[in-house]
Amino acid sequence: MASAARHGGISRRGLLIGGGAGLGLVVGWAVWPRDYVPTLAAGDTETAFGAFLKIGEDRRVIVAVPVTEHGQGVYTVLPQIVADELGADWRTIGVEPAPPGPFYANPLAARELFGDAIDRIPVPAAAQASHAMRLTLTGGSSAVRHFEPILRQAGAAARVLLCKAAARSWDVDWQACTTGEGFVVHGEQRMRFAELAALAADEELPDAVALRNDDVARLAGTPVARLDSPAKVDGSVNFAGDIRLPGMVFASIRQGPLGDTRLVGYDAKAADNLPGVLKVVANEAWVAGIGSDWWAANRAVGAIRPRFETRGGAPSTDSIEAALLAAIDGPGDRIAKAGDVGAAFRGARVFTAEYHAAIGLHAAIEPTTATATFEDGRLRLWLPTLAPMLARAAAARVLGIGEDQVTVIVMQAGGSFGAGLETLAAEQAALLARELARPVQLSWSRVEDIARDRPRPAAIARMAGRLDRDGRLSGWLAKIGAPAIGTEMANRLLSRDAATAWSLALPGRGDAVAVSGAVPPYAIPNHAIDHHPADLGFPTGHLRGGIDALSCFFTESFIDELAQAAQADASYFRIQMLGQNLRLAACLNTVASLGGWQGGVAGSGQGIACHQFRGSSIAVLAEARLEAGRVRVDRLVAAVDCGRIVNPDIVLQQIEGGLVFGMAQAIGASTGLKAGVADARRLADLRLPMLADMPEITVELIRSQADPGGVGEIAIPPVAPAIANAIVAASGIRLRRLPLDPSRP
């Protein structure tokens, strides 16, 4: 048994495994078929405890993390959950990316990203494990929400086994033993985990494993040091662009305008005499320059002047607007409703407003990158991916090989913000590696990164509300024109056969992801949310903050307009409609007190907004004004209830970063389009906030014993409406378009 444990199994029962059929993934001891064993590899001096942790004779406790680290802190928070439940010494904790396996599926992320489109994917019984593996995803602020109970159970199970091994050695009741700081303890007796690990592998788990309920030396809720900080500070951490392999060449790529484009020609000879240029590789979709360094490769694609043909017309800013207006004027699907909106509006005075949002770009510091080798029919990929198994499947498909012939090494990502869900760079690098028969590193230029981004979609909203005689909101209708992004992404990333594509294409279902966050958090007796599907003519994708960043702008801007019509304090107007929503009420009261809320009166320059998202609640107060024709934000104050906190420092980092990210989306991070080509060419063209633009930021974390909520995105949605509401208070001008631009109110 000990020998088997070193290679992933600890007993006949096994450790905690997530398993089930399709998306019905559950936490349990015996639900996953026994022929699926944990794939966590252990060295000769290590003992693996199931799928998530192993203990070495050198006293290290290694936690396998099935989520990509891209700055959000999962390489610290998830190990912290295990270490706390295990009773480990934080100084001995290490982390490594989880290997491929169905145990690491994240159905919560799949649900957040794809909505109910995930339920329409037919999954034969024989394909359940591979389907689960493809749902190894990072997104939707789901890492702690999904994996906390699983990791606590994994840590608890290993703790029980260690206690049983120590108790057997001491001839005492194992239930009288406890753990702390890397030791099993019974009175004055102490044994290190490292001494017991191999013996613990022979022990049997009880039918029920209890979680810790003591308060002795708990790591949960404490600001332990980030495990990834030292390597990032000293530069030793490797990102995808840092990979260097023997004989490796570099590639830069040029793709056509957005839309249905194909390469029709280029001047291959123009690159022949450029220093460092080795080759030009082309197919119908793109052309790549290959060089001894990336700069030579990039000069090559510029010199050959590729020409593309766009079939069916290229999208532009005007065509996007026209598509959204046509959609919202056409039929829609009712996604949510309560009461009778028609009756509430009949014969009443109804207030209306229309809001617009442009596409949102990812603009990550790390441009799109992939490194690949193809030898003896096997492909290896180094990727900053948020969906490693989807990238593996996509690369295998374009090469016509089995997925088991592809290995993906997941690298830490320099931002991503959702762009890492896409698989296009993995496909391109795979094709280049096979064509060149040598290692190749593909990096998109910044121009290419902006031009071929899969942006958050543009949207338009027509809002209608009824105020009754005492100024209360009794009717609400939101009609939102936007692409069916959940279905679109599922079709692009998950569809692998005709049956799946047909199922996802069935009409009349609506797309809840496209209007995520549009149901107001208020107790409005009559409300309805309609989605009007729009085709923008190019693929769109997930951006940090999701569609909630748009829905919250629509909702909280319109709420402020209604509060103004009711001549009510904008904060009180919200609170009186919250009913039993005590968590959001506490956020509003806290931010008003902390920020010195003056009621949003004219001249105050203050605006307020709130939102509930991915299990968390937030209110934001902004102080902003117009300066030299641009929006200037002076102060942001946030009050957040994100449930039970694992690491307060990381939560604070995520909230502060989210506020700045939300501010960037509010004032920039977008581009216009002409004939399928982005107007923006550089980061400087995106009007991103600079250091000199940073407002004063204050964050209050409200204590809560609710289940952990998402923190990576919660701060983003309310920033834009809070700023827009502040601009009204400062200048009387209502900005109804994102990004906020005084020249286009």
Secondary structure as the mmCIF struct_conf table of DSSP 4:
data_model
#
loop_
_struct_conf.conf_type_id
_struct_conf.id
_struct_conf.beg_label_comp_id
_struct_conf.beg_label_asym_id
_struct_conf.beg_label_seq_id
_struct_conf.end_label_comp_id
_struct_conf.end_label_asym_id
_struct_conf.end_label_seq_id
HELX_RH_AL_P HELX_RH_AL_P1 ALA A 2 ALA A 5
TURN_TY1_P TURN_TY1_P1 ARG A 6 GLY A 8
BEND BEND1 SER A 11 ARG A 13
BEND BEND2 LEU A 15 LEU A 15
STRN STRN1 ILE A 17 ALA A 21
TURN_TY1_P TURN_TY1_P2 GLY A 22 LEU A 23
STRN STRN2 GLY A 24 GLY A 28
BEND BEND3 TRP A 29 ALA A 30
BEND BEND4 TRP A 32 TRP A 32
TURN_TY1_P TURN_TY1_P3 ARG A 34 ASP A 35
TURN_TY1_P TURN_TY1_P4 ASP A 44 THR A 45
STRN STRN3 GLU A 46 PHE A 49
TURN_TY1_P TURN_TY1_P5 GLY A 50 PHE A 52
STRN STRN4 LEU A 53 GLY A 56
TURN_TY1_P TURN_TY1_P6 GLU A 57 ASP A 58
BEND BEND5 ARG A 59 ARG A 59
STRN STRN5 VAL A 61 VAL A 65
BEND BEND6 VAL A 67 VAL A 67
BEND BEND7 HIS A 70 GLN A 72
HELX_RH_AL_P HELX_RH_AL_P2 VAL A 74 LEU A 86
TURN_TY1_P TURN_TY1_P7 GLY A 87 GLY A 87
HELX_RH_3T_P HELX_RH_3T_P1 TRP A 90 THR A 92
STRN STRN6 ILE A 93 PRO A 97
HELX_LH_PP_P HELX_LH_PP_P1 ALA A 98 PRO A 99
BEND BEND8 PRO A 100 PRO A 100
HELX_RH_3T_P HELX_RH_3T_P2 PRO A 102 TYR A 104
HELX_RH_AL_P HELX_RH_AL_P3 PRO A 107 PHE A 114
HELX_RH_3T_P HELX_RH_3T_P3 GLY A 115 ARG A 120
BEND BEND9 ILE A 121 ILE A 121
HELX_RH_3T_P HELX_RH_3T_P4 ALA A 125 ALA A 127
HELX_RH_AL_P HELX_RH_AL_P4 GLN A 128 ARG A 134
TURN_TY1_P TURN_TY1_P8 LEU A 135 LEU A 135
TURN_TY1_P TURN_TY1_P9 GLY A 140 SER A 141
HELX_RH_AL_P HELX_RH_AL_P5 ALA A 143 TRP A 170
TURN_TY1_P TURN_TY1_P10 ASP A 171 ASP A 171
BEND BEND10 VAL A 172 VAL A 172
HELX_RH_3T_P HELX_RH_3T_P5 TRP A 174 ALA A 176
STRN STRN7 THR A 178 GLY A 180
TURN_TY1_P TURN_TY1_P11 GLU A 181 GLY A 182
STRN STRN8 PHE A 183 HIS A 186
TURN_TY1_P TURN_TY1_P12 GLY A 187 GLU A 188
STRN STRN9 GLN A 189 ARG A 192
HELX_RH_AL_P HELX_RH_AL_P6 PHE A 193 ALA A 200
TURN_TY1_P TURN_TY1_P13 ALA A 201 ASP A 202
BEND BEND11 GLU A 203 GLU A 203
HELX_LH_PP_P HELX_LH_PP_P2 GLU A 204 PRO A 206
BEND BEND12 ASP A 207 ALA A 208
HELX_LH_PP_P HELX_LH_PP_P3 ALA A 210 ARG A 212
TURN_TY1_P TURN_TY1_P14 VAL A 216 ALA A 217
TURN_TY1_P TURN_TY1_P15 ALA A 220 GLY A 221
BEND BEND13 THR A 222 THR A 222
HELX_LH_PP_P HELX_LH_PP_P4 VAL A 224 ARG A 226
BEND BEND14 LEU A 227 ASP A 228
HELX_RH_AL_P HELX_RH_AL_P7 SER A 229 ASP A 234
TURN_TY1_P TURN_TY1_P16 GLY A 235 GLY A 235
BEND BEND15 VAL A 237 VAL A 237
HELX_LH_PP_P HELX_LH_PP_P5 ASN A 238 ASN A 238
STRN STRN10 PHE A 239 PHE A 239
HELX_RH_3T_P HELX_RH_3T_P6 ALA A 240 ASP A 242
TURN_TY1_P TURN_TY1_P17 PRO A 246 GLY A 247
STRN STRN11 VAL A 249 GLN A 255
BEND BEND16 LEU A 258 GLY A 259
STRN STRN12 ASP A 260 GLY A 265
HELX_RH_3T_P HELX_RH_3T_P7 ALA A 268 ALA A 271
TURN_TY1_P TURN_TY1_P18 ASP A 272 ASN A 273
BEND BEND17 LEU A 274 LEU A 274
TURN_TY1_P TURN_TY1_P19 PRO A 275 GLY A 276
STRN STRN13 VAL A 277 ALA A 282
BEND BEND18 GLU A 284 ALA A 285
STRN STRN14 TRP A 286 GLY A 291
BEND BEND19 SER A 292 ASP A 293
HELX_RH_AL_P HELX_RH_AL_P8 TRP A 294 ALA A 303
TURN_TY1_P TURN_TY1_P20 ILE A 304 ILE A 304
STRN STRN15 ARG A 307 ARG A 311
BEND BEND20 GLY A 312 GLY A 312
HELX_RH_AL_P HELX_RH_AL_P9 THR A 317 ASP A 329
BEND BEND21 GLY A 330 GLY A 330
STRN STRN16 ASP A 333 ALA A 338
BEND BEND22 GLY A 339 GLY A 339
HELX_RH_AL_P HELX_RH_AL_P10 VAL A 341 PHE A 345
TURN_TY1_P TURN_TY1_P21 ARG A 346 GLY A 347
BEND BEND23 ALA A 348 ALA A 348
STRN STRN17 VAL A 350 ALA A 357
STRN STRN18 GLY A 360 GLY A 360
BEND BEND24 ILE A 365 GLU A 366
HELX_LH_PP_P HELX_LH_PP_P6 PRO A 367 THR A 368
STRN STRN19 THR A 369 GLU A 375
TURN_TY1_P TURN_TY1_P22 ASP A 376 GLY A 377
STRN STRN20 ARG A 378 LEU A 383
BEND BEND25 LEU A 386 LEU A 386
HELX_RH_AL_P HELX_RH_AL_P11 PRO A 388 LEU A 399
TURN_TY1_P TURN_TY1_P23 GLY A 400 GLY A 400
HELX_RH_3T_P HELX_RH_3T_P8 GLU A 403 GLN A 405
STRN STRN21 VAL A 406 VAL A 410
HELX_LH_PP_P HELX_LH_PP_P7 MET A 411 MET A 411
STRN STRN22 GLN A 412 GLN A 412
BEND BEND26 GLY A 414 GLY A 414
TURN_TY1_P TURN_TY1_P24 PHE A 417 GLY A 418
HELX_RH_3T_P HELX_RH_3T_P9 ALA A 419 LEU A 421
HELX_RH_AL_P HELX_RH_AL_P12 LEU A 424 LEU A 436
TURN_TY1_P TURN_TY1_P25 ALA A 437 ALA A 437
BEND BEND27 ARG A 438 ARG A 438
STRN STRN23 VAL A 440 SER A 443
HELX_RH_AL_P HELX_RH_AL_P13 ARG A 446 ALA A 451
TURN_TY1_P TURN_TY1_P26 ARG A 452 ARG A 452
HELX_LH_PP_P HELX_LH_PP_P8 PRO A 455 PRO A 455
STRN STRN24 ARG A 456 ARG A 456
HELX_LH_PP_P HELX_LH_PP_P9 PRO A 457 ALA A 458
STRN STRN25 ALA A 459 LEU A 467
TURN_TY1_P TURN_TY1_P27 ARG A 469 ASP A 470
BEND BEND28 GLY A 471 GLY A 471
STRN STRN26 LEU A 473 ALA A 482
HELX_RH_AL_P HELX_RH_AL_P14 ILE A 485 LEU A 493
TURN_TY1_P TURN_TY1_P28 LEU A 494 LEU A 494
BEND BEND29 ASP A 497 ASP A 497
HELX_RH_AL_P HELX_RH_AL_P15 ALA A 498 LEU A 504
TURN_TY1_P TURN_TY1_P29 ALA A 505 ALA A 505
BEND BEND30 PRO A 507 GLY A 508
HELX_RH_3T_P HELX_RH_3T_P10 ALA A 512 VAL A 515
TURN_TY1_P TURN_TY1_P30 SER A 516 GLY A 517
BEND BEND31 VAL A 519 VAL A 519
BEND BEND32 PRO A 521 TYR A 522
BEND BEND33 PRO A 525 ASN A 526
STRN STRN27 HIS A 527 PRO A 533
BEND BEND34 GLY A 537 PHE A 538
TURN_TY1_P TURN_TY1_P31 ARG A 544 ILE A 547
HELX_RH_AL_P HELX_RH_AL_P16 ASP A 548 ALA A 565
TURN_TY1_P TURN_TY1_P32 ALA A 566 GLN A 567
HELX_RH_AL_P HELX_RH_AL_P17 ALA A 570 ILE A 575
TURN_TY1_P TURN_TY1_P33 GLN A 576 MET A 577
TURN_TY1_P TURN_TY1_P34 GLY A 579 GLN A 580
HELX_RH_AL_P HELX_RH_AL_P18 LEU A 582 GLY A 595
TURN_TY1_P TURN_TY1_P35 GLY A 596 GLY A 596
BEND BEND35 GLY A 600 GLY A 600
TURN_TY1_P TURN_TY1_P36 ALA A 602 GLY A 603
BEND BEND36 SER A 604 SER A 604
STRN STRN28 GLN A 606 PHE A 613
TURN_TY1_P TURN_TY1_P37 ARG A 614 GLY A 615
STRN STRN29 SER A 616 GLU A 627
TURN_TY1_P TURN_TY1_P38 ALA A 628 GLY A 629
STRN STRN30 ARG A 630 ASP A 641
BEND BEND37 GLY A 643 ARG A 644
BEND BEND38 VAL A 646 VAL A 646
HELX_RH_AL_P HELX_RH_AL_P19 PRO A 648 ILE A 667
BEND BEND39 ALA A 669 ALA A 669
STRN STRN31 LEU A 673 LYS A 674
TURN_TY1_P TURN_TY1_P39 ALA A 675 GLY A 676
STRN STRN32 VAL A 677 ALA A 678
BEND BEND40 ASP A 679 ASP A 679
BEND BEND41 ARG A 682 ARG A 682
HELX_RH_3T_P HELX_RH_3T_P11 LEU A 683 LEU A 686
TURN_TY1_P TURN_TY1_P40 ARG A 687 ARG A 687
HELX_LH_PP_P HELX_LH_PP_P10 LEU A 688 MET A 690
HELX_RH_3T_P HELX_RH_3T_P12 LEU A 691 ASP A 693
HELX_LH_PP_P HELX_LH_PP_P11 MET A 694 PRO A 695
STRN STRN33 GLU A 696 LEU A 701
HELX_LH_PP_P HELX_LH_PP_P12 ILE A 702 ARG A 703
BEND BEND42 ALA A 706 ALA A 706
HELX_LH_PP_P HELX_LH_PP_P13 ASP A 707 PRO A 708
BEND BEND43 GLY A 712 GLU A 713
TURN_TY1_P TURN_TY1_P41 ILE A 714 ALA A 715
BEND BEND44 ILE A 716 ILE A 716
TURN_TY1_P TURN_TY1_P42 PRO A 717 PRO A 718
HELX_RH_AL_P HELX_RH_AL_P20 VAL A 719 SER A 731
BEND BEND45 GLY A 732 GLY A 732
HELX_LH_PP_P HELX_LH_PP_P14 ILE A 733 LEU A 735
STRN STRN34 ARG A 737 LEU A 738
BEND BEND46 PRO A 739 PRO A 739
TURN_TY1_P TURN_TY1_P43 PRO A 742 SER A 743
#
